[in-house]
């Protein structure tokens, strides 16, 4: 290594030209054009998260504006007296104020006194005010006076991470530039460049981990890079990076998802156990798993694939794994994980809470696949109907599984999942890795499974629909769909009435409400069917008879009408989480 003093990478590789700015191409282009065409505004506002290059761009812009020999495309030459003065930090034409630490009215007055001094041998005096939202109100007002009538040849560049705190009077006087978070790919590319310049070998997957940890901020990425490079002794490996940054290996989540797909409960539990052995917090693990599932979900649809914020190589793996699951699976899995996270803090046995969520998720796929893809076998496995139970014990976990066939995935099934073992009637097939354990466990499983008839087992006969169970499912849907304001407001005030075997109907007051119901009907049916354990439950929504207004309304109907006729009232009820009935 050289005997040069050590300079942190974030400083050493701070961009010095527009073309070396990472991840803000369009914006840098516009600024460069301003320099080359000479169309320079008097005030600029650079907004965006920390570490994305706002101050760097401001300095590059200031330097280019004063360069005596700029290139034709608007870059500073880097060699003239002005450029050198800016590089050395002693340019008379560039003044910087960090409003985070100098936010008093006197600080700003000092700066404003300078405003009237004409530029020395350059063309512009540039004032960069960083974290401008931190200025005190008085300081802001003092500054505003200058901004209203700035002297010629003065350019203000204001930077802020909190655009919403900037007064409209300031905003309206500035050309506003919104800096984006830098993408993982752009960060990885830049880190590769830095690594090569520093003579450090780096695994691209490791750089991907660093980039993700940096969350869109190049400055953070470079700091993390330095930290990892130091601990890895100049050879940045994936394992070394994972260990150093204390992040969970992606492999763990990919492996877990594979176990879910195969219905392999044991494998899922073992992976979780391994995570705990490494000392990771369970909540951290749950969060990571939920983001993994979320990533798979957006990777599954070409329209949302752009929402993946991972490196290109990792994105390909997401796409590959995503194709193995139907869309419904993602919603249900996220639902289970979310529920687990919500209840986590209250859980007396946190490990069990997480394990339960993993079991439920492992069983999801198998249940839905066996419904969709296993023909119901003849007599030998004809199930004994499970008697309806008015109230299943609330404490027993209820897998959020629908008995509805789920559209089978297009991917060829794995051999394991393709041949689900048919278990005794009334049993959910839980695959343990040692199949011999299975038989020993069956007695115990039966006891558990019999206690919740709504487990969605394909081989169990439908549970007859009872008004009680329907009412329960109805309330659960209301509670779990607060975003469906109009529908749940109507649902709160009315209940479907039985019109046949498993057939129910509901009358709503107007076409708007009906349309809202129609829109969520597949989801609503799915939800209710799974909760009540009846695949044939149907619900028809019709409009109330026109002349129904002439007859005397029951009290409930009257209140329903009042609520539905008054959207404000209905919103108020939703807001208060209240209802009349
Ligand atoms: Zn120059």
Boltz pocket constraint, residues with backbone or C-beta under 6 A from the ligand:
constraints:
  - pocket:
      binder: B
      contacts: [[A, 63], [A, 66], [A, 67], [A, 68], [A, 69], [A, 70], [A, 76], [A, 77], [A, 78], [A, 79], [A, 80], [A, 81], [A, 82], [A, 83]]
      max_distance: 6.0
